[in-house]
Structures are given as C-alpha cells and as structure tokens.
Amino acid sequence: MNDTTGPATQWLTQEAHDRLSAELEALSTTGRTEIAKRIEAARDEGDLKENGGYHAAKDEQGKMEARIRTLTELLRTA
C-alpha cells in the first residue's frame, strides 16, 4: 500500500518541460485574452439563450481552463 500523500513525481525531458511551459504561458495569457474577447463579442450580439457563438466560446473557455490546470499540476510535480 502506498502511504504517500502528495502527487507522484512526473518525469519530463527538458525539451518536454520547455514545450509544456510555453503552452501554459500561451494559454494563460494570449489564450485567455482571445477567449474573453470572443465571449464579449458574442455577448454583445444579444440573447444568450440561442447564441451559438457565446456557448461555443464558453465551452472552449472551460476546456482551456482544464488544460491550464492539467499543465500547472504536471509542471508542479515534474
């Protein structure tokens, strides 16, 4: 039985670490800004109930935030 309380260490090559760090940086800055602009533009179109652009942007935002959390945790334990 494993009694460790923390997450397992992830092993990454320096190249993989650098690539994932760059992806995290891009998503955390440019990605969030672009999604926020898309959500704002879709919101300006009016009724949100039947606004496909708004719902698509919110869905993409959720997926992006999940990827940011995944990358953050992966790099934290690397």
C-alpha angles and dihedrals in degrees: 000000000000113000098184115127099198131070119276117265114259117217116216134168115241089250092054091045091051092047093049091045090053091049091050092049092049094048093045094052118019095023095053092045093051093048091048090053092049092049091048092049092048091047089054089059090074131234109055095196094075099023106121093183091055094048092046091050092048090049091050090048091055092050092047093050089050090052090049090053091047093050093045092053093043093051092043091058097039 
